[in-house]
C-alpha cells in the first residue's frame, strides 16, 4: 500500500509540473515564442515599399495616444484590442476610404512600438485566415530610432492592447 501511495504522489507531482507547459507569463513571452512563425520585414524593406508606391496596408496596432504622438506616414490606426472586431468591419474601412482587406491577396504590414504587439497581431490575422501578413521588425522604435525622448503619449482613454 505504501508503495502505491508513493507512486501516486510521484505521478501527481510529475503531472503538475508538466501541465504548465504552454502557459505564458505575459505577452512578451508569447510573442517571443511565436516570433519564428511570423514573417518579419525590415525598416529598409518597408521604406523601399513606401518609396516604390507599392500597394499594401500599413497597420499601427498601438493605442491612439501613441499613434498621435508618432506614426509612420500612410499608416492606419488599428489598435490591437480592436483587431478582431474591425478587420472585417466594412463601416470601419469605409471611414478610412478603403475596402476591407482580402484574406488571400492583400499584403498587410503591422507595426507597434517595439514589435511585440505586432507579432501577436500578425499571429491573430494569420489565425483569421489572412495569408500575406508581415510584422515590422523592431516596430516604430526601429523605424525612428531618434525619437524625442521627451515626447510623451497623450493621456489614453483606456482600452485594450497595451
C-alpha contacts under 8 A as a table, 3 or more apart, distances in Angstrom:
res1	aa1	res2	aa2	distance
1	X	4	X	5.32
1	X	5	X	6.44
2	X	5	X	5.25
2	X	6	X	6.15
3	X	6	X	5.02
3	X	7	X	6.24
4	X	7	X	5.10
4	X	8	X	6.02
5	X	8	X	4.89
5	X	9	X	6.16
6	X	9	X	5.27
6	X	10	X	6.34
7	X	10	X	5.05
7	X	11	X	6.01
8	X	11	X	5.06
8	X	12	X	6.07
9	X	12	X	5.04
9	X	13	X	6.15
10	X	13	X	5.17
10	X	14	X	6.11
11	X	14	X	5.07
11	X	15	X	6.07
12	X	15	X	5.06
12	X	16	X	6.09
13	X	16	X	5.01
13	X	17	X	6.17
14	X	17	X	5.23
14	X	18	X	6.16
15	X	18	X	5.32
15	X	19	X	5.86
16	X	19	X	5.31
16	X	20	X	7.14
17	X	20	X	6.09
18	X	21	X	5.79
20	X	23	X	5.69
24	X	27	X	7.41
24	X	29	X	6.06
24	X	30	X	5.98
25	X	29	X	6.53
26	X	29	X	5.53
26	X	30	X	6.60
27	X	30	X	5.01
27	X	31	X	5.94
27	X	116	X	7.60
27	X	117	X	7.81
27	X	120	X	7.96
28	X	31	X	4.97
28	X	32	X	6.05
28	X	116	X	6.17
29	X	32	X	5.20
29	X	33	X	6.27
30	X	33	X	5.07
30	X	34	X	6.38
30	X	120	X	7.92
31	X	34	X	5.29
31	X	35	X	5.76
31	X	116	X	5.69
31	X	117	X	7.53
31	X	119	X	5.89
31	X	120	X	5.89
32	X	35	X	5.16
32	X	36	X	7.98
32	X	116	X	7.72
33	X	36	X	7.31
34	X	37	X	5.52
34	X	38	X	6.91
34	X	119	X	7.54
34	X	120	X	7.97
34	X	123	X	7.69
35	X	38	X	5.39
35	X	119	X	6.36
36	X	39	X	7.63
38	X	119	X	6.67
38	X	122	X	6.86
38	X	123	X	6.89
38	X	133	X	7.92
38	X	134	X	6.71
38	X	135	X	7.11
39	X	133	X	7.12
39	X	134	X	4.98
39	X	135	X	6.34
40	X	134	X	5.50
40	X	135	X	4.86
40	X	136	X	5.80
40	X	137	X	5.41
41	X	45	X	6.31
41	X	46	X	6.65
41	X	134	X	6.25
41	X	135	X	5.93
41	X	136	X	4.97
41	X	137	X	5.72
42	X	45	X	5.19
42	X	46	X	6.21
42	X	136	X	6.03
42	X	137	X	5.52
43	X	46	X	5.01
43	X	47	X	6.07
43	X	136	X	6.78
43	X	137	X	7.16
43	X	142	X	6.88
43	X	143	X	5.70
44	X	47	X	5.15
44	X	48	X	6.31
45	X	48	X	5.06
45	X	49	X	6.32
46	X	49	X	5.10
46	X	50	X	6.27
46	X	136	X	7.74
47	X	50	X	5.05
47	X	51	X	6.02
48	X	51	X	5.04
48	X	52	X	5.94
49	X	52	X	5.19
49	X	53	X	6.15
49	X	54	X	5.26
50	X	53	X	5.15
50	X	54	X	6.29
51	X	54	X	7.84
55	X	107	X	7.61
56	X	106	X	6.57
56	X	107	X	4.91
56	X	108	X	5.83
56	X	109	X	7.20
57	X	75	X	7.40
57	X	76	X	7.81
57	X	106	X	7.50
57	X	107	X	6.26
57	X	108	X	4.77
57	X	109	X	6.04
58	X	74	X	7.01
58	X	75	X	4.75
58	X	76	X	6.21
58	X	108	X	6.12
58	X	109	X	4.88
58	X	110	X	5.88
58	X	111	X	7.66
59	X	75	X	5.51
59	X	76	X	4.98
59	X	77	X	6.18
59	X	78	X	5.92
59	X	108	X	7.22
59	X	109	X	6.18
59	X	110	X	4.78
59	X	111	X	6.33
60	X	67	X	7.25
60	X	71	X	7.64
60	X	75	X	6.16
60	X	76	X	5.83
60	X	77	X	4.96
60	X	78	X	5.54
60	X	79	X	6.92
60	X	110	X	6.03
60	X	111	X	5.14
60	X	112	X	5.80
61	X	77	X	6.42
61	X	78	X	4.88
61	X	79	X	4.24
61	X	80	X	4.76
61	X	110	X	6.90
61	X	111	X	6.20
61	X	112	X	5.42
61	X	117	X	7.15
61	X	118	X	6.70
61	X	121	X	7.48
62	X	66	X	6.20
62	X	67	X	6.44
62	X	77	X	7.41
62	X	78	X	7.19
62	X	79	X	5.17
62	X	80	X	6.52
62	X	111	X	7.87
62	X	112	X	5.25
62	X	113	X	6.93
62	X	117	X	7.76
62	X	161	X	7.29
62	X	162	X	7.26
63	X	66	X	5.38
63	X	67	X	6.33
63	X	77	X	7.98
63	X	79	X	5.44
63	X	80	X	7.84
63	X	156	X	7.62
63	X	159	X	7.94
63	X	161	X	7.33
63	X	162	X	6.93
64	X	67	X	4.99
64	X	68	X	6.03
64	X	77	X	7.00
64	X	79	X	7.23
64	X	156	X	7.26
65	X	68	X	5.30
65	X	69	X	6.27
65	X	153	X	5.08
65	X	154	X	4.84
65	X	155	X	6.43
65	X	156	X	5.71
66	X	69	X	5.21
66	X	70	X	6.30
66	X	71	X	7.81
66	X	153	X	5.17
66	X	154	X	7.27
67	X	70	X	5.35
67	X	71	X	5.26
67	X	77	X	6.73
68	X	71	X	6.90
68	X	153	X	7.61
68	X	154	X	7.79
69	X	151	X	7.23
69	X	152	X	7.21
69	X	153	X	5.57
69	X	154	X	7.13
71	X	75	X	7.15
71	X	140	X	7.37
72	X	75	X	5.68
72	X	140	X	7.64
78	X	82	X	6.96
78	X	83	X	6.57
79	X	82	X	5.54
79	X	83	X	6.44
79	X	160	X	7.72
79	X	161	X	6.74
80	X	83	X	5.04
80	X	117	X	7.27
80	X	121	X	6.32
80	X	160	X	7.07
80	X	161	X	5.03
81	X	84	X	7.70
81	X	159	X	7.08
81	X	160	X	4.41
81	X	161	X	4.55
82	X	85	X	5.23
82	X	86	X	5.98
82	X	160	X	7.56
83	X	86	X	5.47
83	X	87	X	5.68
83	X	121	X	7.43
84	X	87	X	5.81
84	X	88	X	7.93
84	X	124	X	7.76
85	X	88	X	7.27
85	X	89	X	6.99
86	X	89	X	4.67
86	X	92	X	6.38
87	X	100	X	7.03
87	X	101	X	7.65
88	X	100	X	5.93
88	X	101	X	7.59
89	X	92	X	5.39
89	X	93	X	6.56
89	X	100	X	7.19
90	X	93	X	5.12
90	X	94	X	5.96
90	X	99	X	7.12
90	X	100	X	6.17
91	X	94	X	4.99
91	X	95	X	6.23
92	X	95	X	5.20
92	X	96	X	6.69
93	X	96	X	5.02
93	X	97	X	6.26
93	X	98	X	5.13
93	X	99	X	5.64
93	X	100	X	5.68
94	X	97	X	4.77
94	X	98	X	5.57
94	X	99	X	6.64
95	X	98	X	7.58
101	X	106	X	5.52
102	X	105	X	5.60
102	X	106	X	5.15
102	X	130	X	7.50
103	X	106	X	6.44
103	X	129	X	6.02
103	X	130	X	4.20
103	X	131	X	6.00
103	X	132	X	7.76
104	X	129	X	7.93
104	X	130	X	6.20
104	X	131	X	5.46
104	X	132	X	7.15
105	X	131	X	7.08
105	X	132	X	6.62
106	X	132	X	6.45
107	X	132	X	4.93
107	X	133	X	6.06
107	X	134	X	7.89
108	X	132	X	6.21
108	X	133	X	4.82
108	X	134	X	6.21
109	X	133	X	5.98
109	X	134	X	4.80
109	X	135	X	5.61
109	X	136	X	6.76
110	X	118	X	5.63
110	X	121	X	7.49
110	X	122	X	6.90
110	X	133	X	7.60
110	X	134	X	6.20
110	X	135	X	4.80
110	X	136	X	6.05
111	X	114	X	8.00
111	X	115	X	6.30
111	X	117	X	7.75
111	X	118	X	5.08
111	X	135	X	5.92
111	X	136	X	5.17
111	X	137	X	7.99
111	X	139	X	5.04
111	X	140	X	6.59
112	X	115	X	5.52
112	X	116	X	7.25
112	X	117	X	5.93
112	X	118	X	5.35
112	X	136	X	7.96
112	X	139	X	5.01
112	X	140	X	5.96
113	X	116	X	7.84
113	X	117	X	7.81
113	X	138	X	7.54
113	X	139	X	4.93
113	X	140	X	4.80
113	X	141	X	5.75
114	X	117	X	7.73
114	X	137	X	7.83
114	X	138	X	4.78
114	X	139	X	4.30
114	X	140	X	6.21
114	X	141	X	5.66
114	X	142	X	7.33
115	X	118	X	5.02
115	X	119	X	6.17
115	X	135	X	7.13
115	X	136	X	6.50
115	X	137	X	5.82
115	X	138	X	4.74
115	X	139	X	4.34
115	X	140	X	7.78
116	X	119	X	5.18
116	X	120	X	6.55
116	X	139	X	7.98
117	X	120	X	5.10
117	X	121	X	6.03
117	X	161	X	7.57
118	X	121	X	4.98
118	X	122	X	5.99
118	X	135	X	5.71
118	X	136	X	7.32
118	X	139	X	7.42
119	X	122	X	5.11
119	X	123	X	6.17
119	X	135	X	6.05
120	X	123	X	5.01
120	X	124	X	6.24
121	X	124	X	5.02
121	X	125	X	6.29
122	X	125	X	5.12
122	X	126	X	6.16
122	X	133	X	6.11
122	X	134	X	6.57
122	X	135	X	6.48
123	X	126	X	5.14
123	X	127	X	6.18
124	X	127	X	5.06
124	X	128	X	6.23
125	X	128	X	4.91
125	X	129	X	6.44
125	X	130	X	5.50
125	X	133	X	7.27
126	X	129	X	5.14
126	X	130	X	4.95
126	X	131	X	6.24
126	X	133	X	7.00
127	X	130	X	7.34
130	X	133	X	6.71
135	X	139	X	7.84
136	X	139	X	5.21
136	X	140	X	7.96
137	X	142	X	7.35
138	X	141	X	6.20
138	X	142	X	4.89
138	X	143	X	7.61
139	X	142	X	5.56
139	X	143	X	6.52
140	X	143	X	4.80
140	X	144	X	5.97
140	X	145	X	7.88
141	X	144	X	5.37
141	X	145	X	5.21
141	X	147	X	7.82
142	X	145	X	5.36
144	X	147	X	5.96
147	X	151	X	7.80
148	X	151	X	5.39
149	X	152	X	7.88
153	X	156	X	7.96
156	X	159	X	7.98
159	X	162	X	7.75
